């Protein structure tokens, strides 16, 4: 349920960001678990710690840096969110999506999301990049619950194309140009923080999901509610074999994400050139 002061908190965060960045870019990128290496491709103009932005939630997860970067990639102005917060950290869905809401009020038109995921699809391997084409929300939470802010978007936003088909076309072009193989699949979001049991993986696969993670969908819902176009990339960091499920640690996830980062960086740079 949306807190009574939520709109005021979003507006305060947005006003602060606009006071720090005079010409706000139209594209923002959220960096997920283990995917911070993209910062090396950014010509940084300024960097603002989340703790300095009014009401911005601060991550408690070690692999999420917690700062907003303003700079350029491929000579294009960009906003980069170095890390996100999750429901499993104890934040509600409104707080999780407050950064996206604030960026929406600042005028961004395109949101690029990244995350680390587990793959139930047996054709996916660790290190694969998955372009999301749809999702299933199994979190039991929705940032659109509660009173609707009509200035932000409609009460019943359409979700027939949550991951922009036209932007996905650009991703395919960029992948072809860079000769980077990509998968395309359905993402299912769960709360976490525990990884799934064998039976849960089987259930999620039967529901039609290719990959599973603990983020992204709340941000997609908030962005689409505000009319922001979305594309999202999942990096497969563990293969959830339904026949031979193996234990995995955070270190394993981070190592797999690091290994896949060069491909993801090349792909995102190619897409930025085409947007």
C-alpha positions as YAML, in Angstrom:
chain: A
units: angstrom
residues:
- id: 1
  name: UNK
  ca: [0.00, 0.00, 0.00]
- id: 2
  name: UNK
  ca: [1.34, 3.42, -0.98]
- id: 3
  name: UNK
  ca: [2.28, 5.54, 2.03]
- id: 4
  name: UNK
  ca: [0.52, 8.94, 2.19]
- id: 5
  name: UNK
  ca: [3.80, 10.83, 1.80]
- id: 6
  name: UNK
  ca: [5.18, 8.67, -1.02]
- id: 7
  name: UNK
  ca: [4.46, 11.20, -3.75]
- id: 8
  name: UNK
  ca: [6.18, 13.93, -1.73]
- id: 9
  name: UNK
  ca: [9.25, 11.72, -1.24]
- id: 10
  name: UNK
  ca: [9.49, 10.94, -4.96]
- id: 11
  name: UNK
  ca: [9.11, 14.62, -5.85]
- id: 12
  name: UNK
  ca: [11.77, 15.65, -3.32]
- id: 13
  name: UNK
  ca: [14.23, 13.13, -4.78]
- id: 14
  name: UNK
  ca: [13.44, 14.31, -8.31]
- id: 15
  name: UNK
  ca: [13.84, 17.99, -7.42]
- id: 16
  name: UNK
  ca: [17.23, 17.30, -5.85]
- id: 17
  name: UNK
  ca: [18.45, 15.39, -8.91]
- id: 18
  name: UNK
  ca: [17.32, 18.17, -11.25]
- id: 19
  name: UNK
  ca: [19.17, 20.68, -9.09]
- id: 20
  name: UNK
  ca: [22.36, 18.63, -9.54]
- id: 21
  name: UNK
  ca: [21.96, 17.78, -13.25]
- id: 22
  name: UNK
  ca: [20.77, 20.70, -15.36]
- id: 23
  name: UNK
  ca: [20.12, 18.79, -18.61]
- id: 24
  name: UNK
  ca: [18.75, 15.41, -17.64]
- id: 25
  name: UNK
  ca: [19.46, 12.52, -20.04]
- id: 26
  name: UNK
  ca: [16.58, 10.60, -21.57]
- id: 27
  name: UNK
  ca: [18.10, 7.16, -20.88]
- id: 28
  name: UNK
  ca: [18.93, 5.47, -17.57]
- id: 29
  name: UNK
  ca: [20.58, 2.12, -16.85]
- id: 30
  name: UNK
  ca: [20.25, 0.07, -13.65]
- id: 31
  name: UNK
  ca: [23.20, -2.20, -12.88]
- id: 32
  name: UNK
  ca: [22.33, -5.48, -11.17]
- id: 33
  name: UNK
  ca: [24.30, -7.93, -9.06]
- id: 34
  name: UNK
  ca: [27.91, -8.24, -10.19]
- id: 35
  name: UNK
  ca: [27.37, -6.05, -13.26]
- id: 36
  name: UNK
  ca: [29.05, -2.82, -12.16]
- id: 37
  name: UNK
  ca: [31.85, -3.13, -14.74]
- id: 38
  name: UNK
  ca: [29.90, -0.97, -17.20]
- id: 39
  name: UNK
  ca: [31.11, 2.04, -15.22]
- id: 40
  name: UNK
  ca: [34.50, 1.61, -16.90]
- id: 41
  name: UNK
  ca: [32.88, 2.59, -20.21]
- id: 42
  name: UNK
  ca: [31.33, 5.77, -18.83]
- id: 43
  name: UNK
  ca: [32.89, 9.21, -19.11]
- id: 44
  name: UNK
  ca: [31.77, 10.31, -15.65]
- id: 45
  name: UNK
  ca: [30.64, 13.91, -15.19]
- id: 46
  name: UNK
  ca: [29.35, 13.54, -11.64]
- id: 47
  name: UNK
  ca: [28.52, 10.81, -9.15]
- id: 48
  name: UNK
  ca: [26.02, 11.17, -6.31]
- id: 49
  name: UNK
  ca: [25.87, 8.62, -3.45]
- id: 50
  name: UNK
  ca: [22.34, 7.42, -2.79]
- id: 51
  name: UNK
  ca: [22.67, 8.57, 0.81]
- id: 52
  name: UNK
  ca: [22.88, 12.17, -0.47]
- id: 53
  name: UNK
  ca: [19.64, 11.94, -2.47]
- id: 54
  name: UNK
  ca: [16.55, 12.67, -0.37]
- id: 55
  name: UNK
  ca: [14.58, 9.50, 0.41]
- id: 56
  name: UNK
  ca: [16.62, 7.26, -1.92]
- id: 57
  name: UNK
  ca: [16.82, 3.73, -0.47]
- id: 58
  name: UNK
  ca: [20.32, 2.44, 0.25]
- id: 59
  name: UNK
  ca: [21.29, -1.13, -0.63]
- id: 60
  name: UNK
  ca: [22.38, -3.52, 2.11]
- id: 61
  name: UNK
  ca: [23.81, -5.99, -0.44]
- id: 62
  name: UNK
  ca: [27.60, -5.97, -0.76]
- id: 63
  name: UNK
  ca: [27.66, -6.19, -4.57]
- id: 64
  name: UNK
  ca: [25.50, -3.05, -5.06]
- id: 65
  name: UNK
  ca: [27.56, 0.15, -4.94]
- id: 66
  name: UNK
  ca: [24.76, 2.62, -4.21]
- id: 67
  name: UNK
  ca: [25.38, 5.73, -6.32]
- id: 68
  name: UNK
  ca: [23.89, 7.60, -9.27]
- id: 69
  name: UNK
  ca: [26.29, 8.44, -12.08]
- id: 70
  name: UNK
  ca: [25.78, 11.13, -14.69]
- id: 71
  name: UNK
  ca: [28.01, 10.83, -17.71]
- id: 72
  name: UNK
  ca: [28.25, 9.70, -21.31]
- id: 73
  name: UNK
  ca: [28.51, 6.36, -23.12]
- id: 74
  name: UNK
  ca: [29.36, 6.43, -26.82]
- id: 75
  name: UNK
  ca: [29.07, 10.25, -26.55]
- id: 76
  name: UNK
  ca: [25.43, 9.86, -25.44]
- id: 77
  name: UNK
  ca: [24.36, 11.35, -22.08]
- id: 78
  name: UNK
  ca: [23.30, 8.69, -19.61]
- id: 79
  name: UNK
  ca: [22.21, 8.12, -16.04]
- id: 80
  name: UNK
  ca: [23.61, 5.02, -14.37]
- id: 81
  name: UNK
  ca: [22.24, 3.56, -11.14]
- id: 82
  name: UNK
  ca: [25.05, 1.55, -9.56]
- id: 83
  name: UNK
  ca: [22.96, -0.98, -7.69]
- id: 84
  name: UNK
  ca: [19.35, -1.35, -6.59]
- id: 85
  name: UNK
  ca: [17.41, -2.40, -3.51]
- id: 86
  name: UNK
  ca: [15.19, -5.46, -3.21]
- id: 87
  name: UNK
  ca: [12.06, -6.56, -1.42]
- id: 88
  name: UNK
  ca: [14.06, -9.16, 0.50]
- id: 89
  name: UNK
  ca: [16.03, -6.38, 2.18]
- id: 90
  name: UNK
  ca: [12.84, -5.33, 3.95]
- id: 91
  name: UNK
  ca: [11.85, -2.49, 1.62]
- id: 92
  name: UNK
  ca: [8.30, -2.27, 0.30]
- id: 93
  name: UNK
  ca: [7.54, -2.19, -3.43]
- id: 94
  name: UNK
  ca: [7.06, 1.60, -3.44]
- id: 95
  name: UNK
  ca: [10.47, 2.20, -1.88]
- id: 96
  name: UNK
  ca: [12.13, -0.29, -4.23]
- id: 97
  name: UNK
  ca: [10.79, 1.68, -7.20]
- id: 98
  name: UNK
  ca: [11.32, 5.19, -5.80]
- id: 99
  name: UNK
  ca: [14.50, 5.71, -7.89]
- id: 100
  name: UNK
  ca: [12.65, 4.81, -11.10]
- id: 101
  name: UNK
  ca: [9.76, 7.10, -10.14]
- id: 102
  name: UNK
  ca: [12.15, 9.98, -9.44]
- id: 103
  name: UNK
  ca: [13.94, 9.46, -12.75]
- id: 104
  name: UNK
  ca: [10.58, 9.40, -14.49]
- id: 105
  name: UNK
  ca: [9.73, 12.80, -13.07]
- id: 106
  name: UNK
  ca: [13.16, 13.99, -14.26]
- id: 107
  name: UNK
  ca: [12.12, 13.10, -17.80]
- id: 108
  name: UNK
  ca: [13.80, 9.80, -18.70]
- id: 109
  name: UNK
  ca: [12.12, 8.03, -21.62]
- id: 110
  name: UNK
  ca: [14.10, 4.76, -21.78]
- id: 111
  name: UNK
  ca: [15.08, 2.47, -18.92]
- id: 112
  name: UNK
  ca: [17.67, -0.29, -19.39]
- id: 113
  name: UNK
  ca: [17.59, -2.90, -16.63]
- id: 114
  name: UNK
  ca: [20.18, -5.58, -15.89]
- id: 115
  name: UNK
  ca: [20.17, -8.44, -13.42]
- id: 116
  name: UNK
  ca: [21.79, -11.74, -12.56]
- id: 117
  name: UNK
  ca: [19.54, -14.77, -12.83]
- id: 118
  name: UNK
  ca: [19.25, -18.51, -12.56]
- id: 119
  name: UNK
  ca: [18.23, -20.45, -15.67]
- id: 120
  name: UNK
  ca: [15.66, -23.23, -15.72]
- id: 121
  name: UNK
  ca: [15.72, -23.41, -19.52]
- id: 122
  name: UNK
  ca: [18.14, -26.26, -20.27]
- id: 123
  name: UNK
  ca: [19.36, -24.49, -23.42]
- id: 124
  name: UNK
  ca: [20.76, -21.60, -21.36]
- id: 125
  name: UNK
  ca: [24.29, -21.78, -19.99]
- id: 126
  name: UNK
  ca: [26.18, -19.79, -17.36]
- id: 127
  name: UNK
  ca: [27.39, -16.54, -18.93]
- id: 128
  name: UNK
  ca: [24.54, -16.33, -21.47]
- id: 129
  name: UNK
  ca: [22.83, -12.99, -21.92]
- id: 130
  name: UNK
  ca: [19.04, -13.21, -22.00]
- id: 131
  name: UNK
  ca: [16.98, -10.42, -23.55]
- id: 132
  name: UNK
  ca: [13.71, -10.41, -21.63]
- id: 133
  name: UNK
  ca: [10.54, -10.55, -23.69]
- id: 134
  name: UNK
  ca: [8.02, -10.99, -20.87]
- id: 135
  name: UNK
  ca: [7.75, -11.70, -17.15]
- id: 136
  name: UNK
  ca: [5.76, -13.45, -14.46]
- id: 137
  name: UNK
  ca: [5.36, -11.67, -11.12]
- id: 138
  name: UNK
  ca: [5.53, -14.20, -8.27]
- id: 139
  name: UNK
  ca: [6.57, -11.67, -5.62]
- id: 140
  name: UNK
  ca: [3.13, -11.17, -4.13]
- id: 141
  name: UNK
  ca: [3.75, -7.41, -4.26]
- id: 142
  name: UNK
  ca: [3.09, -4.69, -6.81]
- id: 143
  name: UNK
  ca: [4.29, -1.06, -6.73]
- id: 144
  name: UNK
  ca: [0.98, 0.00, -8.31]
- id: 145
  name: UNK
  ca: [-1.04, -1.05, -5.26]
- id: 146
  name: UNK
  ca: [-2.86, 1.68, -3.38]
- id: 147
  name: UNK
  ca: [-4.19, 5.06, -4.57]
- id: 148
  name: UNK
  ca: [-3.20, 5.86, -8.14]
- id: 149
  name: UNK
  ca: [-1.29, 9.06, -8.89]
- id: 150
  name: UNK
  ca: [-3.05, 10.09, -12.07]
- id: 151
  name: UNK
  ca: [-0.27, 12.52, -13.00]
- id: 152
  name: UNK
  ca: [2.12, 9.55, -13.18]
- id: 153
  name: UNK
  ca: [-0.01, 7.15, -15.17]
- id: 154
  name: UNK
  ca: [-3.35, 5.34, -15.55]
- id: 155
  name: UNK
  ca: [-5.02, 3.25, -12.87]
- id: 156
  name: UNK
  ca: [-4.89, 0.15, -15.10]
- id: 157
  name: UNK
  ca: [-1.72, 0.33, -17.23]
- id: 158
  name: UNK
  ca: [-1.50, -2.03, -20.19]
- id: 159
  name: UNK
  ca: [1.19, -4.73, -20.06]
- id: 160
  name: UNK
  ca: [0.90, -6.26, -23.53]
- id: 161
  name: UNK
  ca: [4.42, -5.05, -24.38]
- id: 162
  name: UNK
  ca: [6.27, -4.55, -21.06]
- id: 163
  name: UNK
  ca: [9.66, -4.94, -22.73]
- id: 164
  name: UNK
  ca: [9.53, -2.68, -25.76]
- id: 165
  name: UNK
  ca: [9.36, -4.68, -28.98]
- id: 166
  name: UNK
  ca: [10.95, -1.83, -30.94]
- id: 167
  name: UNK
  ca: [13.85, -1.59, -28.49]
- id: 168
  name: UNK
  ca: [14.28, -5.36, -28.60]
- id: 169
  name: UNK
  ca: [14.67, -5.02, -32.36]
- id: 170
  name: UNK
  ca: [17.54, -2.60, -31.72]
- id: 171
  name: UNK
  ca: [19.11, -5.07, -29.30]
- id: 172
  name: UNK
  ca: [19.05, -7.79, -31.95]
- id: 173
  name: UNK
  ca: [20.72, -5.42, -34.40]
- id: 174
  name: UNK
  ca: [23.38, -4.49, -31.87]
- id: 175
  name: UNK
  ca: [23.96, -8.15, -31.00]
- id: 176
  name: UNK
  ca: [24.29, -9.05, -34.67]
- id: 177
  name: UNK
  ca: [26.70, -6.16, -35.33]
- id: 178
  name: UNK
  ca: [28.88, -7.20, -32.37]
- id: 179
  name: UNK
  ca: [28.49, -10.91, -33.10]
- id: 180
  name: UNK
  ca: [27.25, -11.53, -29.57]
- id: 181
  name: UNK
  ca: [24.84, -14.46, -29.23]
- id: 182
  name: UNK
  ca: [21.82, -13.75, -27.07]
- id: 183
  name: UNK
  ca: [18.90, -15.73, -25.75]
- id: 184
  name: UNK
  ca: [15.36, -14.37, -25.48]
- id: 185
  name: UNK
  ca: [13.14, -15.53, -22.69]
- id: 186
  name: UNK
  ca: [10.62, -15.04, -19.89]
- id: 187
  name: UNK
  ca: [11.76, -13.86, -16.45]
- id: 188
  name: UNK
  ca: [9.96, -14.82, -13.25]
- id: 189
  name: UNK
  ca: [10.48, -12.65, -10.19]
- id: 190
  name: UNK
  ca: [10.44, -14.05, -6.66]
- id: 191
  name: UNK
  ca: [11.10, -12.33, -3.35]
- id: 192
  name: UNK
  ca: [14.13, -14.33, -2.19]
- id: 193
  name: UNK
  ca: [16.68, -14.05, -0.67]
- id: 194
  name: UNK
  ca: [16.98, -17.84, -0.62]
- id: 195
  name: UNK
  ca: [17.52, -19.63, -3.89]
- id: 196
  name: UNK
  ca: [14.78, -21.98, -5.01]
- id: 197
  name: UNK
  ca: [14.28, -25.61, -4.14]
- id: 198
  name: UNK
  ca: [14.28, -28.24, -6.88]
- id: 199
  name: UNK
  ca: [10.47, -28.43, -6.74]
- id: 200
  name: UNK
  ca: [10.16, -24.67, -6.99]
- id: 201
  name: UNK
  ca: [12.38, -24.60, -10.07]
- id: 202
  name: UNK
  ca: [10.21, -27.29, -11.63]
- id: 203
  name: UNK
  ca: [7.05, -25.28, -10.84]
- id: 204
  name: UNK
  ca: [8.48, -22.05, -12.26]
- id: 205
  name: UNK
  ca: [9.55, -23.83, -15.43]
- id: 206
  name: UNK
  ca: [6.08, -25.33, -15.82]
- id: 207
  name: UNK
  ca: [4.63, -21.82, -15.52]
- id: 208
  name: UNK
  ca: [6.60, -20.85, -18.63]
- id: 209
  name: UNK
  ca: [9.63, -19.09, -17.15]
- id: 210
  name: UNK
  ca: [13.11, -19.45, -18.61]
- id: 211
  name: UNK
  ca: [15.00, -17.57, -15.89]
- id: 212
  name: UNK
  ca: [14.37, -16.53, -12.29]
- id: 213
  name: UNK
  ca: [15.54, -13.58, -10.21]
- id: 214
  name: UNK
  ca: [14.70, -11.33, -7.27]
- id: 215
  name: UNK
  ca: [14.37, -7.91, -8.90]
- id: 216
  name: UNK
  ca: [13.46, -6.04, -12.10]
- id: 217
  name: UNK
  ca: [9.70, -6.64, -12.31]
- id: 218
  name: UNK
  ca: [8.73, -3.93, -9.77]
- id: 219
  name: UNK
  ca: [10.89, -1.45, -11.70]
- id: 220
  name: UNK
  ca: [9.29, -2.50, -15.00]
- id: 221
  name: UNK
  ca: [5.79, -2.01, -13.59]
- id: 222
  name: UNK
  ca: [6.59, 1.46, -12.23]
- id: 223
  name: UNK
  ca: [8.35, 2.50, -15.45]
- id: 224
  name: UNK
  ca: [5.60, 1.30, -17.76]
- id: 225
  name: UNK
  ca: [3.01, 2.99, -15.55]
- id: 226
  name: UNK
  ca: [4.83, 6.27, -16.25]
- id: 227
  name: UNK
  ca: [5.12, 5.60, -19.99]
- id: 228
  name: UNK
  ca: [8.85, 4.84, -19.88]
- id: 229
  name: UNK
  ca: [10.06, 2.30, -22.46]
- id: 230
  name: UNK
  ca: [11.96, -0.65, -20.99]
- id: 231
  name: UNK
  ca: [14.50, -3.20, -22.12]
- id: 232
  name: UNK
  ca: [16.07, -5.69, -19.74]
- id: 233
  name: UNK
  ca: [19.03, -8.06, -19.82]
- id: 234
  name: UNK
  ca: [19.48, -11.05, -17.54]
- id: 235
  name: UNK
  ca: [22.93, -12.59, -17.19]
- id: 236
  name: UNK
  ca: [22.76, -16.30, -16.40]
- id: 237
  name: UNK
  ca: [24.95, -16.87, -13.36]
- id: 238
  name: UNK
  ca: [23.74, -20.33, -12.40]
- id: 239
  name: UNK
  ca: [22.22, -23.25, -14.26]
- id: 240
  name: UNK
  ca: [19.28, -24.57, -12.29]
- id: 241
  name: UNK
  ca: [19.38, -28.12, -13.59]
- id: 242
  name: UNK
  ca: [16.13, -29.79, -12.67]
- id: 243
  name: UNK
  ca: [17.86, -33.18, -12.79]
- id: 244
  name: UNK
  ca: [21.14, -32.35, -11.04]
- id: 245
  name: UNK
  ca: [20.72, -29.22, -8.90]
- id: 246
  name: UNK
  ca: [24.06, -28.01, -7.52]
- id: 247
  name: UNK
  ca: [24.71, -25.65, -4.58]
- id: 248
  name: UNK
  ca: [25.76, -22.08, -5.50]
- id: 249
  name: UNK
  ca: [27.13, -19.17, -3.45]
- id: 250
  name: UNK
  ca: [27.13, -15.41, -3.94]
- id: 251
  name: UNK
  ca: [30.81, -15.64, -4.89]
- id: 252
  name: UNK
  ca: [29.86, -18.05, -7.68]
- id: 253
  name: UNK
  ca: [27.19, -15.61, -8.91]
- id: 254
  name: UNK
  ca: [29.59, -12.67, -8.87]
- id: 255
  name: UNK
  ca: [32.28, -14.63, -10.71]
- id: 256
  name: UNK
  ca: [29.85, -15.67, -13.45]
- id: 257
  name: UNK
  ca: [28.54, -12.12, -13.80]
- id: 258
  name: UNK
  ca: [32.08, -10.76, -14.06]
- id: 259
  name: UNK
  ca: [32.92, -13.27, -16.78]
- id: 260
  name: UNK
  ca: [29.86, -12.24, -18.82]
- id: 261
  name: UNK
  ca: [30.30, -8.49, -18.27]
- id: 262
  name: UNK
  ca: [32.41, -7.76, -21.41]
- id: 263
  name: UNK
  ca: [29.67, -9.14, -23.66]
- id: 264
  name: UNK
  ca: [26.96, -7.21, -21.83]
- id: 265
  name: UNK
  ca: [29.00, -3.99, -21.96]
- id: 266
  name: UNK
  ca: [29.52, -4.32, -25.72]
- id: 267
  name: UNK
  ca: [25.83, -5.02, -26.21]
- id: 268
  name: UNK
  ca: [24.63, -2.07, -24.12]
- id: 269
  name: UNK
  ca: [27.09, 0.28, -25.86]
- id: 270
  name: UNK
  ca: [25.77, -0.92, -29.21]
- id: 271
  name: UNK
  ca: [22.18, -0.33, -28.14]
- id: 272
  name: UNK
  ca: [22.99, 3.16, -26.81]
- id: 273
  name: UNK
  ca: [24.40, 4.06, -30.23]
- id: 274
  name: UNK
  ca: [21.13, 2.99, -31.87]
- id: 275
  name: UNK
  ca: [18.61, 4.55, -29.45]
...
